[in-house]
């Protein structure tokens, strides 16, 4: 029964009892882990007063083979990102990020680029960086890290509009068929510039283009998941 000490972000929690919690943590070096923290809500316990969503801390846990829940033994709070509890737009963005992590990561294996993207997004939201820009950078970095980077090749495609095909995994000719989503060439060019800049969005990128790129990636996420999630609907509308 190995003891693990790692940094983690809390992406979900449930009350197990009056003083205990079940939590889902995204660990820097061990991926997504679900565990039980007995006595987490006791003021003088070993869990900094309990787990809250969108917080970063240091976790100590015992992982038992064959057990769905790890035993959490210590939680030291490091960052709280308070704007996510004060600002509605930042909160919706945070819920979407946490939901994607919970849905895409199924095994306790490390995803360092997604971990870095998550902490970066939370810190930028807390500093007041534009929510759409934070969201676009996170979606792009996560999709690339998990092997879902969309194909953005525009070679041989003319006109101001092209299409995106879920079946093809990227940009295709705009044939007008219902299985293809019509998108502006400028939207694809923005994503291509982000890809070339290792996930960095140009400061001169227009807000409207950033918004359209976010919706395209969210639509791609919806197809990958096979469902429109509640956080997705709240963030982007139906």
N, C-alpha and C positions, 0 to 999 in steps of 0.2 A: 504494500500500500504506500506508494510514493507520496511524499509531501511536496507540494508545488508552491513556490512563491513567485508572483508575477504581477505586472501592472494590468489593470482591467478597467473597462467602462461598463457600467450597468445599463443594459438595454431593455430589461424587463424585470419586474418583481411582483410577487404575490404574497399576501399575508397567509402564512401557514397556521399560525395561532396568534394569540394575543401578544406574544413576545418574540415569535420566530417568523422568518421569511424564507420563501423560495425565490431564488433569483436566477436570471440569465445574464451571464457576464461574457463580454468579448475580451479575451486575454491577448496581450501583445505577442507572447511566444507560444501560446497553446490554443488559440482559436476560441470558439464558442463553447462555454461550459455552463451547465445548469447545476445548481447546488442548493443545499439546505443550510441555512444559518440559524442554529438554535440559540435563542436568547438575543437575537440581533437588535431588538428594540429596547433592551435594558440600558439605561443611561450609563452605567458603570461597566458595561460589558466590553467585549473585544472587537466591536464593530462600528465604532464612531457614531453610535446612536442609531444605526440601521442603514439600509441601502435606499438610495433615491435614484430615480431615473436620470440619465444624462450626467452622471458623476464619474470621475476618474479616481481610482485609488489603488492601493497595493493590497492584494489578496493572498491569503495563505489557505490552502485547501488540501484535502486528502482525497485522492482519486482511487476508488475501489473498482477493480475489473468486474464487469457484469452489472454494475449498479448504474442506473440512469442518472441519479443525483450524486454529485460529489459532496463531501462533508466540508463545509466552510468553517474555518476556525478563527480567522482574524481578517479584519478589513480596516485599513488605515486610509481615511479620506484625504485626497490630495488636491482635487479641483472640483468645483461645483457648477460652473457656468450658469450663474443666476439669471441671465437674460432669457433663458429658455423657459423660465417660470413666470416672467413678466411680460414678454412680448409674444403676441399671438402668432405672428408670421414665423418667428424663430422657433416657437414651440411646434408648429405644424411641420416645419422642416426637420426638426429633431425627431419627431415621431416617425416620419417617413424614413429617415436614416436608420433608426433603431429597428423598424419593421423589416427593412431590406436585409439588415444583418441577420435577424432572426430567421428569415425565410431562406436566404441563400446559403448560409453557413450551417451545415448539418453535422459535421464531425469536428471533434476537438483537434484540429490541425491548424498550424499557424498561417495567417494571411497578412504578412507584415505591411504590404502596401495598403490594404484596406484598413488595417489598424491605424496607420499613419494618416490616411485620408479622413478617418473618423475623428481622431483627436484634433487634426487641423481644422476640420469643419466646425467642431464644437467651439474651439478657441476663436475662430474667425466670427462666428455668430455672436459670441460673447463680446467681441470687440466692436460689433456693429457693422461688420462688412455686409454688403448687399446680399440678401438671402438668396436671390436667384443665382448669383455668381458662386456662392458657397455650394449651393445645391448642384449646379452643373459640374463643378470640379469634382465633387464627391461621386456623383453618378458615373462620370467618365472613368475615374481612377478605380472605382470598385468593379465596374464591368470589365475593364482591362485586366485587373488582377485576377479575377475569377474565370477568365478565359472567354468572355463574351464581348470582346471588343468588336464593334461593328465595322464592316468593310466600307471604306469611304472613297473608293476609286472613282473619279469623275472622267477618266480618260475615255474619249469617244462619245461622251454624252453632251449634247448641246442644249441650249435654251436656258431660261431662267428657272425652270422647275425640273426636278428629277423625281425619282420615286425611291422608297425604301421598302424592301421585301423582308419579312420575317423569315420566310423559307430560305432565302438566299443569304440572310444574315448581313444585309447591308444595302448599299446604293445600287439601283438598277435603272433601266430605261423606264420612263413614264409611259406605260402602255394604256393607262386608264382602267385597268382591270381592278376589281374590288380587293384583291389580295395584296395590292401595293398602295402605300401611303404616299400621297403627293407631298413633296417638301420643296422648299426654295433652295436653289443652288447655294445661296449665301449661308444658309443654315449648315449645310454640309461643309462649306469652306471654313466656317467658324470651328466646327468640330475637328476638321483636319489641322487647323492651326493649333488647337489645344493638344492634339496628338503630337504635333511637331515640337511643341513647347513643353513636353513631358507633363501635361495636365494643367499648365498655367494658362489662364484666360487673359488675353490682351486687354490692357486698360482702355483701349479705344473701341472695344466691342460694344455695339449698341445694345441697349437694354432689351429691345424687341427681339433681336437676334438671339440673345441669351435665353429669353423666355421660350422662343420656338425650339431651340436646341434642347432645353430641358424637357419640353413636352415630347419631343421625338424620342429621347432616351427613356423617358417614363413609359411611353407606348411600347418600346422595345422590351423594357422590364416586364410590363404587363403580359406580353406574349410569352416571355421566358417563364414566368410564373404560372401562366394559364388562368389568371384571375386579376380583377381590379381590386386592390386592397382598400380598406377604409382610409388609411392615411393618404394613399394616392388620390382617392376621390376628394378628400378634404383639401388637399394641396392644389390639385389641378382641376377639380370639378369633374363631372361625369362626361 
